[in-house]
Amino acid sequence: MSNCHICGCILDNPKDPTSRDCGGDCLKCMADSGDPDCIRSMSKVLVQKSFEDLAFGQRFLMGIKRTGTGQFPFSVDCPTQEDFVSKRADGHYVDETLNAMWWAWQEGRKNGGLDY
């Protein structure tokens, strides 16, 4: 296990796509340094992160249920964001519905329908 020479983060951390090893430095630092390939890759990472944040927010809101009265009369039935957006070894989401939503998100961006 090695660390980025610039920021010190652990390289190739499976929970952090910005930590991808780009010749001894992480993707984020290389993109910040102006490497055009890393800038393109970082842009893709940020788009997918935006999708995941919005999808999880929607899932969280759907999981809120009224349970009665009192100081906090609600319960939340929702996985953690990390579990919700977990991926298989092939890079696809474990949740097939999320895979379909990601595909639709990408198609919408290609066709100019979404600008996130």
HELIX and SHEET records of a PDB file:
HELIX    1   1 PRO A   17  SER A   19  5                                   3    
HELIX    2   2 LEU A   27  ASP A   32  1                                   6    
HELIX    3   3 PRO A   36  MET A   62  1                                  27    
HELIX    4   4 GLN A   81  PHE A   84  1                                   4    
HELIX    5   5 GLU A   96  LYS A  110  1                                  15    
SHEET    1   A 2 ILE A  64  ARG A  66  0                                        
SHEET    2   A 2 PHE A  74  VAL A  76 -1                                        
END                                                                             
